[in-house]
């Protein structure tokens, strides 16, 4: 680990961490806001701002260190050639344990809407008995479609906790949880990259630490993309991590029948400020969904149950104005893939790639359904969809156990 610690900080009560790679053009703003938040709300605590970087070639380090702050700063980085958000966090876990920090607040480096209050909202619960703090903010109905369509409903149905932003990017955790993270033997290439956020949330739930959500007071405004744009490795890493952790924690989630609300720290969702509009290219979503049948039909036939595969072929042929991807079908489809992922029915990376056009089809269905709705109304639709995931969970449990029995019987015969 590369480290620059200009003020020789040896101990801290609270740390604000900003993970980065090539964020020279944006990092100064969250650093300034973090500094103001620490000075205003945590003046009685020893504090430090840490940039955990991937040795960015664009001068992120100098911009960070040269941003004027009252609070001391530390720059840490992975060695040249080692990238990945999760690897940044690995360095962070080590450093905060070394500093004996009690509270760690993490904020994204590309945030444009962060205020000093965000530091208060994510940090304060950690001094009030909570170990993990997830963010709660107003987002545009088409921002965070991976969260809305997969990460939130799956995490909620599996682990029984309603954490609205399980991969929010801005959160808090305490020193005890930092040690659990550092000592976990569940680590791979996905988690070393974009799988880190969902890994942290899931570990917090499954270690039964006290979890809360904290309302940020302003919408999340950052670099947003059309949900139909190229997803890159992020999709594969996040969803692959969810599926991988299902095997690791199945003794936990197989017993979980229903979800329960998670405490909300701070004030409620009464904020009227709206996030910026996100335009969705529905034509692109439709085309990518249909193109998936040419590329991945054989894969889907192998990894989906006969009934789910047959229904998928039916919705493919629906006319544009009638197109709808039913939520119970989507839930069963994801549950099928989870079982196939565990059993490595086909190459797992290929499985994740084959899920992308299906996700585009589900996103298209959500966009059509909510086109004339307000953000609050669309939020209601997401909550309803989560309930469908919960009521469909017995299908997963049955398939998971049946497939496990077949595997063990085959192993005994071998």
C-alpha positions as a Markdown table, in Angstrom:
| # | Residue | x | y | z |
|---|---|---|---|---|
| 1 | Unk | 0.0 | 0.0 | 0.0 |
| 2 | Unk | 1.3 | 3.4 | -1.0 |
| 3 | Unk | 0.6 | 6.1 | 1.7 |
| 4 | Unk | 1.1 | 9.8 | 2.0 |
| 5 | Unk | 0.2 | 11.2 | 5.5 |
| 6 | Unk | 1.5 | 14.8 | 5.5 |
| 7 | Unk | 0.4 | 15.5 | 9.1 |
| 8 | Unk | 1.5 | 12.2 | 10.5 |
| 9 | Unk | -2.0 | 11.2 | 11.7 |
| 10 | Unk | -1.7 | 8.1 | 14.0 |
| 11 | Unk | -5.3 | 7.9 | 15.4 |
| 12 | Unk | -8.8 | 8.9 | 14.5 |
| 13 | Unk | -12.3 | 8.6 | 15.9 |
| 14 | Unk | -14.0 | 9.2 | 12.6 |
| 15 | Unk | -12.8 | 8.7 | 9.0 |
| 16 | Unk | -14.4 | 10.0 | 5.8 |
| 17 | Unk | -13.2 | 7.9 | 2.9 |
| 18 | Unk | -13.4 | 8.7 | -0.7 |
| 19 | Unk | -12.5 | 5.8 | -3.1 |
| 20 | Unk | -11.3 | 6.9 | -6.5 |
| 21 | Unk | -9.9 | 6.1 | -9.9 |
| 22 | Unk | -9.3 | 9.1 | -12.3 |
| 23 | Unk | -11.4 | 11.5 | -10.3 |
| 24 | Unk | -9.2 | 14.6 | -10.6 |
| 25 | Unk | -12.0 | 16.6 | -12.1 |
| 26 | Unk | -14.5 | 15.8 | -9.3 |
| 27 | Unk | -12.9 | 14.8 | -6.0 |
| 28 | Unk | -12.3 | 18.3 | -4.7 |
| 29 | Unk | -16.0 | 19.0 | -4.1 |
| 30 | Unk | -16.7 | 15.9 | -1.9 |
| 31 | Unk | -13.5 | 16.6 | 0.0 |
| 32 | Unk | -14.6 | 20.2 | 0.8 |
| 33 | Unk | -18.0 | 19.1 | 1.9 |
| 34 | Unk | -16.6 | 16.2 | 4.0 |
| 35 | Unk | -14.3 | 18.7 | 5.7 |
| 36 | Unk | -17.2 | 21.1 | 6.5 |
| 37 | Unk | -19.3 | 18.2 | 7.8 |
| 38 | Unk | -16.5 | 17.0 | 10.1 |
| 39 | Unk | -15.8 | 20.5 | 11.4 |
| 40 | Unk | -19.5 | 21.3 | 12.0 |
| 41 | Unk | -20.8 | 18.1 | 13.4 |
| 42 | Unk | -17.8 | 16.1 | 14.8 |
| 43 | Unk | -15.6 | 18.9 | 16.2 |
| 44 | Unk | -15.3 | 16.9 | 19.5 |
| 45 | Unk | -13.8 | 13.9 | 17.6 |
| 46 | Unk | -10.4 | 13.3 | 16.0 |
| 47 | Unk | -11.1 | 13.1 | 12.3 |
| 48 | Unk | -9.3 | 12.5 | 9.1 |
| 49 | Unk | -10.2 | 12.4 | 5.3 |
| 50 | Unk | -8.8 | 9.5 | 3.4 |
| 51 | Unk | -8.6 | 9.1 | -0.3 |
| 52 | Unk | -8.3 | 5.4 | -1.2 |
| 53 | Unk | -7.1 | 5.5 | -4.8 |
| 54 | Unk | -6.0 | 3.1 | -7.6 |
| 55 | Unk | -2.8 | 5.1 | -8.4 |
| 56 | Unk | -4.8 | 7.3 | -10.8 |
| 57 | Unk | -2.7 | 8.6 | -13.7 |
| 58 | Unk | -4.9 | 11.8 | -14.0 |
| 59 | Unk | -3.5 | 13.6 | -10.9 |
| 60 | Unk | -6.3 | 12.7 | -8.5 |
| 61 | Unk | -3.7 | 12.4 | -5.7 |
| 62 | Unk | -2.4 | 16.0 | -6.0 |
| 63 | Unk | -5.9 | 17.5 | -6.4 |
| 64 | Unk | -6.9 | 15.6 | -3.2 |
| 65 | Unk | -3.9 | 16.6 | -1.2 |
| 66 | Unk | -4.0 | 20.2 | -2.4 |
| 67 | Unk | -7.7 | 20.8 | -1.7 |
| 68 | Unk | -7.7 | 23.2 | 1.4 |
| 69 | Unk | -9.2 | 21.6 | 4.5 |
| 70 | Unk | -9.1 | 22.1 | 8.2 |
| 71 | Unk | -9.2 | 18.3 | 8.8 |
| 72 | Unk | -6.0 | 16.4 | 8.1 |
| 73 | Unk | -5.9 | 14.2 | 5.0 |
| 74 | Unk | -4.2 | 10.8 | 4.2 |
| 75 | Unk | -3.7 | 9.5 | 0.6 |
| 76 | Unk | -3.5 | 5.7 | 0.2 |
| 77 | Unk | -3.3 | 3.8 | -3.0 |
| 78 | Unk | -3.0 | 0.3 | -4.5 |
| 79 | Unk | 0.4 | -0.3 | -6.2 |
| 80 | Unk | 0.6 | 0.5 | -10.0 |
| 81 | Unk | -1.3 | -2.0 | -12.1 |
| 82 | Unk | -3.7 | -3.0 | -9.2 |
| 83 | Unk | -7.2 | -1.6 | -9.9 |
| 84 | Unk | -10.7 | -2.1 | -8.5 |
| 85 | Unk | -12.9 | -0.4 | -6.0 |
| 86 | Unk | -12.8 | -3.5 | -3.7 |
| 87 | Unk | -9.0 | -3.3 | -3.6 |
| 88 | Unk | -9.3 | 0.3 | -2.5 |
| 89 | Unk | -11.5 | -0.8 | 0.3 |
| 90 | Unk | -9.1 | -3.5 | 1.4 |
| 91 | Unk | -6.5 | -0.8 | 1.9 |
| 92 | Unk | -9.1 | 1.3 | 3.7 |
| 93 | Unk | -10.1 | -1.5 | 6.1 |
| 94 | Unk | -6.4 | -2.0 | 7.1 |
| 95 | Unk | -5.8 | 1.7 | 7.6 |
| 96 | Unk | -8.9 | 2.4 | 9.7 |
| 97 | Unk | -8.0 | -0.5 | 12.0 |
| 98 | Unk | -4.5 | 0.9 | 12.3 |
| 99 | Unk | -6.0 | 4.3 | 13.2 |
| 100 | Unk | -8.4 | 2.6 | 15.7 |
| 101 | Unk | -11.3 | 4.4 | 14.0 |
| 102 | Unk | -14.7 | 4.0 | 15.6 |
| 103 | Unk | -16.7 | 5.3 | 12.6 |
| 104 | Unk | -16.0 | 5.3 | 8.9 |
| 105 | Unk | -18.1 | 7.2 | 6.4 |
| 106 | Unk | -17.7 | 6.5 | 2.7 |
| 107 | Unk | -18.8 | 8.9 | -0.1 |
| 108 | Unk | -18.4 | 8.6 | -3.9 |
| 109 | Unk | -15.8 | 10.8 | -5.6 |
| 110 | Unk | -18.1 | 11.9 | -8.3 |
| 111 | Unk | -20.9 | 13.3 | -6.1 |
| 112 | Unk | -22.3 | 16.7 | -7.1 |
| 113 | Unk | -25.1 | 16.9 | -4.5 |
| 114 | Unk | -23.2 | 16.0 | -1.2 |
| 115 | Unk | -23.6 | 18.5 | 1.6 |
| 116 | Unk | -21.9 | 18.6 | 5.1 |
| 117 | Unk | -25.1 | 17.1 | 6.4 |
| 118 | Unk | -24.4 | 13.8 | 4.5 |
| 119 | Unk | -21.4 | 13.3 | 6.8 |
| 120 | Unk | -23.6 | 13.9 | 9.9 |
| 121 | Unk | -26.3 | 11.5 | 8.6 |
| 122 | Unk | -24.0 | 8.7 | 7.8 |
| 123 | Unk | -21.7 | 9.2 | 10.8 |
| 124 | Unk | -24.0 | 9.9 | 13.7 |
| 125 | Unk | -25.7 | 6.5 | 13.9 |
| 126 | Unk | -22.3 | 4.9 | 14.3 |
| 127 | Unk | -21.9 | 6.7 | 17.6 |
| 128 | Unk | -25.4 | 5.6 | 18.6 |
| 129 | Unk | -25.2 | 1.8 | 18.5 |
| 130 | Unk | -25.4 | 1.1 | 14.8 |
| 131 | Unk | -22.7 | -0.8 | 12.9 |
| 132 | Unk | -23.7 | -0.2 | 9.3 |
| 133 | Unk | -25.5 | 2.7 | 7.8 |
| 134 | Unk | -27.0 | 2.5 | 4.3 |
| 135 | Unk | -28.1 | 5.7 | 2.5 |
| 136 | Unk | -31.6 | 6.7 | 1.7 |
| 137 | Unk | -32.0 | 9.4 | -1.0 |
| 138 | Unk | -34.5 | 10.5 | -3.6 |
| 139 | Unk | -33.2 | 9.2 | -7.0 |
| 140 | Unk | -34.8 | 9.6 | -10.3 |
| 141 | Unk | -37.1 | 6.6 | -11.1 |
| 142 | Unk | -34.7 | 5.5 | -13.9 |
| 143 | Unk | -31.4 | 6.0 | -11.9 |
| 144 | Unk | -30.1 | 2.8 | -10.3 |
| 145 | Unk | -32.1 | 0.3 | -12.3 |
| 146 | Unk | -29.7 | -2.5 | -11.3 |
| 147 | Unk | -30.6 | -1.7 | -7.7 |
| 148 | Unk | -34.4 | -1.3 | -8.4 |
| 149 | Unk | -34.7 | -4.4 | -10.5 |
| 150 | Unk | -32.2 | -6.9 | -9.0 |
| 151 | Unk | -30.1 | -5.9 | -6.0 |
| 152 | Unk | -32.9 | -4.5 | -3.8 |
| 153 | Unk | -35.6 | -7.1 | -4.4 |
| 154 | Unk | -33.1 | -10.0 | -4.2 |
| 155 | Unk | -31.4 | -8.8 | -1.1 |
| 156 | Unk | -34.7 | -8.1 | 0.6 |
| 157 | Unk | -36.3 | -11.4 | -0.3 |
| 158 | Unk | -33.2 | -13.4 | 0.6 |
| 159 | Unk | -32.0 | -11.9 | 3.8 |
| 160 | Unk | -35.2 | -10.4 | 5.2 |
| 161 | Unk | -34.0 | -6.8 | 5.5 |
| 162 | Unk | -35.5 | -3.8 | 3.6 |
| 163 | Unk | -32.4 | -1.9 | 2.7 |
| 164 | Unk | -33.4 | 0.3 | -0.2 |
| 165 | Unk | -29.9 | 1.1 | -1.5 |
| 166 | Unk | -27.7 | -2.0 | -0.9 |
| 167 | Unk | -25.2 | -0.8 | -3.5 |
| 168 | Unk | -25.7 | 3.0 | -2.9 |
| 169 | Unk | -21.9 | 3.9 | -2.9 |
| 170 | Unk | -22.3 | 6.2 | 0.2 |
| 171 | Unk | -22.5 | 4.5 | 3.6 |
| 172 | Unk | -21.1 | 4.2 | 7.0 |
| 173 | Unk | -19.6 | 1.3 | 9.1 |
| 174 | Unk | -17.9 | 1.0 | 12.4 |
| 175 | Unk | -14.4 | -0.4 | 13.4 |
| 176 | Unk | -15.8 | -3.7 | 14.5 |
| 177 | Unk | -17.3 | -4.3 | 11.0 |
| 178 | Unk | -14.1 | -3.1 | 9.3 |
| 179 | Unk | -12.4 | -6.1 | 11.1 |
| 180 | Unk | -15.1 | -8.5 | 10.0 |
| 181 | Unk | -14.6 | -7.2 | 6.4 |
| 182 | Unk | -10.8 | -7.5 | 6.5 |
| 183 | Unk | -10.9 | -11.0 | 8.0 |
| 184 | Unk | -13.6 | -12.4 | 5.7 |
| 185 | Unk | -12.3 | -15.4 | 3.6 |
| 186 | Unk | -15.0 | -14.6 | 1.0 |
| 187 | Unk | -13.0 | -12.6 | -1.6 |
| 188 | Unk | -12.6 | -12.8 | -5.3 |
| 189 | Unk | -12.1 | -10.8 | -8.5 |
| 190 | Unk | -15.7 | -9.6 | -8.5 |
| 191 | Unk | -15.5 | -8.3 | -4.9 |
| 192 | Unk | -12.1 | -6.7 | -5.6 |
| 193 | Unk | -14.0 | -4.6 | -8.1 |
| 194 | Unk | -17.6 | -3.5 | -8.3 |
| 195 | Unk | -19.0 | -6.3 | -6.2 |
| 196 | Unk | -17.6 | -4.7 | -3.0 |
| 197 | Unk | -20.8 | -2.7 | -2.0 |
| 198 | Unk | -23.2 | -5.6 | -2.1 |
| 199 | Unk | -20.6 | -7.7 | -0.4 |
| 200 | Unk | -20.4 | -5.2 | 2.5 |
| 201 | Unk | -24.1 | -4.9 | 2.8 |
| 202 | Unk | -24.7 | -8.7 | 2.8 |
| 203 | Unk | -21.9 | -9.4 | 5.3 |
| 204 | Unk | -23.4 | -6.7 | 7.6 |
| 205 | Unk | -26.8 | -8.4 | 7.5 |
| 206 | Unk | -25.5 | -11.9 | 7.9 |
| 207 | Unk | -23.3 | -11.0 | 10.8 |
| 208 | Unk | -26.4 | -9.7 | 12.5 |
| 209 | Unk | -24.9 | -6.3 | 13.3 |
| 210 | Unk | -27.3 | -3.4 | 13.9 |
| 211 | Unk | -28.2 | -1.9 | 10.5 |
| 212 | Unk | -30.0 | 1.3 | 9.7 |
| 213 | Unk | -30.8 | 3.6 | 6.8 |
| 214 | Unk | -30.1 | 7.3 | 6.9 |
| 215 | Unk | -31.9 | 9.9 | 4.8 |
| 216 | Unk | -29.5 | 12.1 | 3.0 |
| 217 | Unk | -31.8 | 15.1 | 2.6 |
| 218 | Unk | -30.8 | 15.8 | -1.0 |
| 219 | Unk | -31.2 | 13.6 | -4.1 |
| 220 | Unk | -28.1 | 11.7 | -5.3 |
| 221 | Unk | -26.7 | 13.6 | -8.2 |
| 222 | Unk | -23.6 | 12.1 | -9.8 |
| 223 | Unk | -22.6 | 10.9 | -13.3 |
| 224 | Unk | -25.6 | 9.0 | -14.4 |
| 225 | Unk | -26.1 | 6.9 | -17.5 |
| 226 | Unk | -29.1 | 5.8 | -19.6 |
| 227 | Unk | -29.9 | 2.3 | -18.2 |
| 228 | Unk | -29.8 | 1.0 | -21.7 |
| 229 | Unk | -26.2 | 2.1 | -22.2 |
| 230 | Unk | -23.3 | -0.4 | -22.1 |
| 231 | Unk | -23.1 | -1.8 | -18.6 |
| 232 | Unk | -19.4 | -2.9 | -18.8 |
| 233 | Unk | -18.1 | -5.3 | -16.1 |
| 234 | Unk | -20.1 | -3.6 | -13.3 |
| 235 | Unk | -23.3 | -5.7 | -13.9 |
| 236 | Unk | -21.5 | -9.0 | -14.0 |
| 237 | Unk | -19.5 | -8.2 | -10.9 |
| 238 | Unk | -22.4 | -7.0 | -8.8 |
| 239 | Unk | -24.9 | -9.7 | -9.7 |
| 240 | Unk | -22.3 | -12.4 | -9.8 |
| 241 | Unk | -21.4 | -11.4 | -6.2 |
| 242 | Unk | -25.0 | -11.7 | -5.1 |
| 243 | Unk | -25.3 | -15.2 | -6.6 |
| 244 | Unk | -21.9 | -16.3 | -5.1 |
| 245 | Unk | -22.9 | -15.1 | -1.6 |
| 246 | Unk | -26.2 | -17.0 | -1.9 |
| 247 | Unk | -24.2 | -20.2 | -1.7 |
| 248 | Unk | -22.0 | -18.9 | 1.1 |
| 249 | Unk | -25.0 | -17.8 | 3.3 |
| 250 | Unk | -27.7 | -20.2 | 2.3 |
| 251 | Unk | -28.1 | -21.5 | 5.9 |
| 252 | Unk | -29.1 | -17.9 | 6.7 |
| 253 | Unk | -31.5 | -17.1 | 3.9 |
| 254 | Unk | -33.2 | -20.5 | 3.5 |
| 255 | Unk | -34.8 | -19.9 | 7.0 |
| 256 | Unk | -35.8 | -16.3 | 6.3 |
| 257 | Unk | -39.5 | -16.2 | 5.4 |
| 258 | Unk | -40.4 | -12.4 | 5.2 |
| 259 | Unk | -38.6 | -9.1 | 5.2 |
| 260 | Unk | -38.8 | -6.5 | 8.0 |
| 261 | Unk | -38.3 | -2.8 | 7.8 |
| 262 | Unk | -34.9 | -1.3 | 8.6 |
| 263 | Unk | -34.8 | 1.6 | 11.0 |
| 264 | Unk | -34.5 | 5.1 | 9.3 |
| 265 | Unk | -32.2 | 7.5 | 11.1 |
| 266 | Unk | -32.9 | 11.2 | 10.8 |
| 267 | Unk | -35.9 | 12.8 | 9.1 |
| 268 | Unk | -38.3 | 11.1 | 6.7 |
| 269 | Unk | -38.9 | 11.2 | 3.0 |
| 270 | Unk | -40.5 | 14.6 | 3.0 |
| 271 | Unk | -37.9 | 16.1 | 0.7 |
| 272 | Unk | -39.4 | 17.9 | -2.3 |
| 273 | Unk | -36.2 | 18.6 | -4.2 |
| 274 | Unk | -36.2 | 16.4 | -7.3 |
| 275 | Unk | -33.2 | 14.8 | -9.0 |
| 276 | Unk | -32.4 | 15.6 | -12.6 |
| 277 | Unk | -34.3 | 13.9 | -15.4 |
| 278 | Unk | -32.9 | 10.7 | -17.0 |
| 279 | Unk | -33.8 | 10.1 | -20.5 |
| 280 | Unk | -34.2 | 6.4 | -21.5 |
| 281 | Unk | -33.8 | 5.1 | -25.0 |
| 282 | Unk | -36.6 | 2.5 | -25.0 |
| 283 | Unk | -35.8 | 1.6 | -28.6 |
| 284 | Unk | -32.3 | 0.6 | -27.6 |
| 285 | Unk | -33.7 | -1.5 | -24.6 |
| 286 | Unk | -36.1 | -3.2 | -26.9 |
| 287 | Unk | -33.5 | -4.0 | -29.5 |
| 288 | Unk | -31.0 | -5.3 | -27.0 |
| 289 | Unk | -33.7 | -7.5 | -25.4 |
| 290 | Unk | -34.6 | -9.0 | -28.8 |
| 291 | Unk | -31.0 | -9.4 | -29.9 |
| 292 | Unk | -30.4 | -11.5 | -26.8 |
| 293 | Unk | -32.5 | -14.3 | -28.2 |
| 294 | Unk | -30.2 | -14.6 | -31.2 |
| 295 | Unk | -27.1 | -14.8 | -29.0 |
| 296 | Unk | -28.2 | -16.5 | -25.8 |
| 297 | Unk | -31.2 | -18.6 | -26.6 |
| 298 | Unk | -29.2 | -21.9 | -26.1 |
| 299 | Unk | -27.8 | -20.7 | -22.8 |
| 300 | Unk | -31.2 | -19.7 | -21.5 |
| 301 | Unk | -32.6 | -23.1 | -22.4 |
| 302 | Unk | -29.9 | -24.7 | -20.2 |
| 303 | Unk | -30.1 | -22.4 | -17.2 |
| 304 | Unk | -33.8 | -21.7 | -16.9 |
| 305 | Unk | -36.6 | -24.1 | -16.0 |
| 306 | Unk | -38.8 | -25.2 | -18.9 |
| 307 | Unk | -41.8 | -23.1 | -17.8 |
| 308 | Unk | -39.8 | -19.9 | -17.3 |
| 309 | Unk | -38.0 | -20.4 | -20.7 |
| 310 | Unk | -41.4 | -21.1 | -22.4 |
| 311 | Unk | -42.9 | -17.9 | -20.9 |
| 312 | Unk | -39.8 | -15.9 | -22.0 |
| 313 | Unk | -40.4 | -17.0 | -25.6 |
| 314 | Unk | -44.1 | -15.9 | -25.2 |
| 315 | Unk | -43.2 | -12.3 | -24.1 |
| 316 | Unk | -40.6 | -12.0 | -26.9 |
| 317 | Unk | -43.5 | -12.1 | -29.4 |
| 318 | Unk | -45.7 | -9.5 | -27.7 |
| 319 | Unk | -46.4 | -6.4 | -29.8 |
| 320 | Unk | -44.6 | -3.3 | -28.7 |
| 321 | Unk | -47.7 | -1.6 | -27.2 |
| 322 | Unk | -48.6 | -4.7 | -25.2 |
| 323 | Unk | -45.0 | -5.5 | -24.0 |
| 324 | Unk | -44.8 | -6.5 | -20.4 |
| 325 | Unk | -42.3 | -8.6 | -18.4 |
| 326 | Unk | -44.3 | -9.9 | -15.5 |
| 327 | Unk | -42.6 | -9.6 | -12.1 |
| 328 | Unk | -43.3 | -13.1 | -11.0 |
| 329 | Unk | -41.6 | -14.4 | -14.2 |
| 330 | Unk | -38.6 | -12.0 | -13.6 |
| 331 | Unk | -38.3 | -13.3 | -10.0 |
| 332 | Unk | -38.4 | -17.0 | -11.0 |
| 333 | Unk | -36.0 | -16.3 | -13.8 |
| 334 | Unk | -33.4 | -14.7 | -11.4 |
| 335 | Unk | -34.0 | -17.6 | -8.9 |
| 336 | Unk | -33.4 | -20.1 | -11.8 |
| 337 | Unk | -30.1 | -18.4 | -12.7 |
| 338 | Unk | -29.0 | -18.3 | -9.0 |
| 339 | Unk | -29.4 | -22.1 | -8.9 |
| 340 | Unk | -27.6 | -22.6 | -12.2 |
| 341 | Unk | -24.9 | -20.2 | -11.1 |
| 342 | Unk | -24.3 | -22.3 | -8.0 |
| 343 | Unk | -24.2 | -25.5 | -10.0 |
| 344 | Unk | -22.0 | -24.0 | -12.8 |
| 345 | Unk | -24.5 | -25.3 | -15.5 |
| 346 | Unk | -22.6 | -23.2 | -18.0 |
| 347 | Unk | -19.6 | -20.8 | -17.7 |
| 348 | Unk | -20.6 | -18.3 | -15.0 |
| 349 | Unk | -19.3 | -15.2 | -16.8 |
| 350 | Unk | -21.3 | -16.3 | -19.9 |
| 351 | Unk | -24.4 | -16.7 | -17.6 |
| 352 | Unk | -24.0 | -13.1 | -16.3 |
| 353 | Unk | -23.6 | -11.8 | -19.9 |
| 354 | Unk | -26.8 | -13.7 | -20.9 |
| 355 | Unk | -28.7 | -12.0 | -18.1 |
| 356 | Unk | -28.0 | -8.5 | -19.5 |
| 357 | Unk | -30.5 | -8.6 | -22.4 |
| 358 | Unk | -33.2 | -10.0 | -20.0 |
| 359 | Unk | -32.5 | -7.2 | -17.6 |
| 360 | Unk | -32.9 | -4.7 | -20.5 |
| 361 | Unk | -36.3 | -6.3 | -21.2 |
| 362 | Unk | -37.4 | -6.0 | -17.6 |
| 363 | Unk | -36.2 | -2.4 | -17.5 |
| 364 | Unk | -38.2 | -1.6 | -20.6 |
| 365 | Unk | -41.3 | -3.1 | -19.0 |
| 366 | Unk | -40.7 | -1.0 | -15.8 |
| 367 | Unk | -40.2 | 2.2 | -17.9 |
| 368 | Unk | -43.4 | 1.6 | -19.9 |
| 369 | Unk | -45.3 | 0.9 | -16.7 |
| 370 | Unk | -44.1 | 4.0 | -14.8 |
| 371 | Unk | -43.8 | 6.5 | -17.8 |
| 372 | Unk | -46.5 | 8.8 | -16.4 |
| 373 | Unk | -45.8 | 8.2 | -12.8 |
| 374 | Unk | -44.2 | 10.5 | -10.2 |
| 375 | Unk | -41.0 | 9.3 | -8.5 |
| 376 | Unk | -43.1 | 8.5 | -5.4 |
| 377 | Unk | -45.6 | 6.4 | -7.5 |
| 378 | Unk | -42.7 | 4.6 | -9.2 |
| 379 | Unk | -41.3 | 3.8 | -5.8 |
| 380 | Unk | -44.6 | 2.2 | -4.9 |
| 381 | Unk | -44.3 | 0.0 | -7.9 |
| 382 | Unk | -40.8 | -1.1 | -6.8 |
| 383 | Unk | -42.1 | -1.9 | -3.4 |
| 384 | Unk | -44.9 | -4.0 | -4.9 |
| 385 | Unk | -42.4 | -5.9 | -7.0 |
| 386 | Unk | -40.4 | -6.7 | -4.0 |
| 387 | Unk | -43.4 | -8.3 | -2.3 |
| 388 | Unk | -43.8 | -10.5 | -5.4 |
| 389 | Unk | -40.1 | -11.6 | -5.0 |
| 390 | Unk | -40.9 | -12.5 | -1.3 |
| 391 | Unk | -44.1 | -14.4 | -2.2 |
| 392 | Unk | -42.2 | -16.2 | -5.0 |
| 393 | Unk | -39.3 | -17.2 | -2.7 |
| 394 | Unk | -40.6 | -20.7 | -2.0 |
| 395 | Unk | -40.0 | -21.5 | -5.6 |
| 396 | Unk | -36.3 | -20.7 | -5.1 |
| 397 | Unk | -36.1 | -22.7 | -1.8 |
| 398 | Unk | -37.7 | -25.7 | -3.5 |
| 399 | Unk | -35.4 | -25.5 | -6.5 |
| 400 | Unk | -32.3 | -24.8 | -4.4 |
| 401 | Unk | -32.9 | -27.8 | -2.2 |
| 402 | Unk | -33.9 | -30.1 | -5.0 |
| 403 | Unk | -30.8 | -29.3 | -7.1 |
| 404 | Unk | -28.6 | -29.7 | -4.0 |
| 405 | Unk | -30.1 | -33.2 | -3.4 |
| 406 | Unk | -29.4 | -34.2 | -7.0 |
| 407 | Unk | -25.8 | -33.0 | -6.7 |
| 408 | Unk | -25.2 | -34.9 | -3.5 |
| 409 | Unk | -26.8 | -38.1 | -4.9 |
| 410 | Unk | -24.5 | -37.8 | -8.0 |
| 411 | Unk | -21.5 | -37.3 | -5.8 |
| 412 | Unk | -22.4 | -40.4 | -3.8 |
| 413 | Unk | -22.8 | -42.5 | -6.9 |
| 414 | Unk | -19.4 | -41.2 | -8.2 |
